[in-house]
Each structure stands twice: as C-alpha cells, then as structure tokens.
Amino acid sequence: MAPSFQRLLKSLRASLSTSSPDSPPTVGWLLQNRAARANKSALTKGRTPTASLYRMYEYLVLDFTIGLRTEIEFFFNQPSWAVAAITDPEDPDPERYAILSVLPHYLVKAFNRLIERGLPRGSPAIIAGDEVEDELRARPVVLEEEPKWTAKVPRLSETLTIPDPSDGTPEEYRSERFLSMNIIAEEPHVLFV
C-alpha cells in the first residue's frame, strides 16, 4: 500500500470519533490553504452521516479525489446511513451549504450504480462462493434517494469557482449539478469498485 494512502487511512480512522462537525472550514479558507492541505485528511471529525458529508465537501474543494472516493466508499459501507436520511445541516455559510446540497446527488449516483449491479449496501468485502452470490441476488433492490432538504437550498447569487487541479477554471468536464447551484466545478470522480 502506498505511504500516502496508508496515512490517509490512519487519519480517517482517527477522525472517526463520535463527535459532530464543529466549525467546518469555509470554501475560501480551503482554497487559500489548498497547497498546505493537499493529500491530508479532512479537518471535520465524527462518525455520523453529516460529518462524513462535511469531509466529502472538504475533499471536493481541495481536489483530493482519493480522499473523496475513500469517504464515499466509507459511507457506502455504513448500510444504516440511508442517503435520504442525511439530516439537513442548515449550514449558515451559503457556499458551503450549496456544495453540501449537491453531494447527496453524487452519493445516489455512485451507490445506485452498484446496487443495480447486484451489490447492495452492507455487502461483504469479499464475495466468494455461489451461496453468497445467491444471497446477494435474493436481497430486495433498495435504491438510494436524495434527501428532501437538498431541493430547498438556495442557488448562490454570485458564481463560485472551485479550481481544477491546475488551479484554473474548469472548462471541459463541468458538473451540470454544481452549475445548477451557480458553482463552477469539475464533475467529481465518485464511482468506485
């Protein structure tokens, strides 16, 4: 395993206390400290769906794809955390709240892709043998849905740009979902497995 991935896993495990996010960093702060925060674990601690969503927000703004995908996979492996049940963080920061409101769309996209292929949430890490495969196929298909609160989050009045990896304005692979919230960002890499 690569040393940077091992550090990420170690810091992710350390961050999974039972506390909730306290004063998450703003978009501006994350962008100003992007180089210093590169490839580091998120500042948000806690082992709740909301804390996980805030870590995804941090990784997205920092353009830390491995961190984002690791956090999405971690969320997937918490079968009791239905995406639709993520509570409204009612974040007072409009930029952060707008980003948080888009992220469940990508969770639904990533999770339903696997569920539709026969890999429900809560599946074992290793699927060996016909019995396990038959048991997975026999499970009801339960697709994820976005939480209702995401539809009520206001669109940003001023355009927010989350720079691409070269710190430029994303041009080629812009996310339509983020654009609907007046955020220019690349389509995040959220699919795993």
Residue pairs with C-beta under 8 A, 6 or more apart in sequence:
4 39
4 66
5 66
7 41
8 39
8 41
8 66
8 67
8 70
9 70
11 40
11 41
12 41
12 70
12 71
12 74
14 41
15 41
15 42
15 44
15 45
15 46
15 55
16 45
16 46
16 47
17 45
17 46
17 47
18 46
18 47
18 48
19 45
19 46
19 51
20 46
20 48
20 50
20 51
21 44
21 45
21 46
21 50
21 51
21 54
22 45
24 43
24 44
24 54
24 57
24 58
24 91
24 96
25 33
25 43
25 58
26 93
26 95
26 96
27 61
27 93
27 95
27 96
27 99
27 160
27 162
28 95
30 37
30 58
30 61
30 62
31 61
31 162
31 163
34 61
34 62
34 63
34 163
34 167
37 58
37 62
37 64
38 62
38 64
39 64
39 66
39 67
40 64
41 67
42 54
42 55
42 58
42 59
42 67
42 71
43 58
44 51
44 54
44 55
44 58
45 51
46 52
49 75
49 78
49 81
49 85
49 86
49 87
50 86
50 87
50 89
52 71
52 74
52 75
52 78
52 81
53 86
53 89
53 100
53 103
53 104
54 89
54 100
55 67
55 71
56 68
56 71
56 72
56 75
56 103
57 96
57 99
57 100
57 103
58 64
58 67
59 65
59 67
59 68
59 71
60 68
60 99
60 103
60 162
60 185
60 188
61 99
61 162
63 162
63 163
63 164
63 165
65 188
65 189
68 188
68 189
68 190
69 189
69 190
69 192
72 106
72 107
72 110
72 190
72 192
73 192
73 193
75 81
75 107
76 110
76 111
76 114
76 121
76 192
77 121
77 122
78 121
79 120
79 121
79 122
82 144
83 104
83 107
83 108
83 111
83 144
83 145
83 146
83 147
84 144
84 145
84 146
84 147
84 148
85 147
86 104
86 147
87 147
87 149
88 147
88 149
89 97
89 100
90 97
91 97
91 100
94 154
94 156
95 156
95 160
97 153
98 153
98 154
98 155
98 156
98 160
98 181
98 182
98 183
99 178
99 181
99 183
100 153
101 149
101 150
101 153
101 181
102 150
102 175
102 177
102 178
102 181
102 183
104 146
104 147
104 150
105 146
105 150
105 177
106 177
106 188
106 190
107 144
107 190
108 143
108 144
108 145
108 146
109 190
109 191
110 190
110 191
110 192
111 121
111 144
112 143
112 144
113 191
114 120
114 193
115 121
115 141
115 142
115 143
115 144
116 141
116 143
118 136
118 137
119 136
119 193
120 136
120 139
120 141
120 142
121 142
123 136
124 132
127 133
127 136
153 181
155 180
155 181
155 182
156 181
156 182
156 183
157 182
158 182
159 182
159 183
159 184
160 182
160 183
160 184
161 169
161 170
161 183
161 184
161 185
162 170
162 178
162 183
162 184
162 185
162 186
163 169
163 170
164 170
164 171
164 186
169 184
170 184
170 185
170 186
173 186
173 187
174 184
174 185
174 186
174 187
175 183
175 185
175 186
175 187
175 188
178 184
178 185
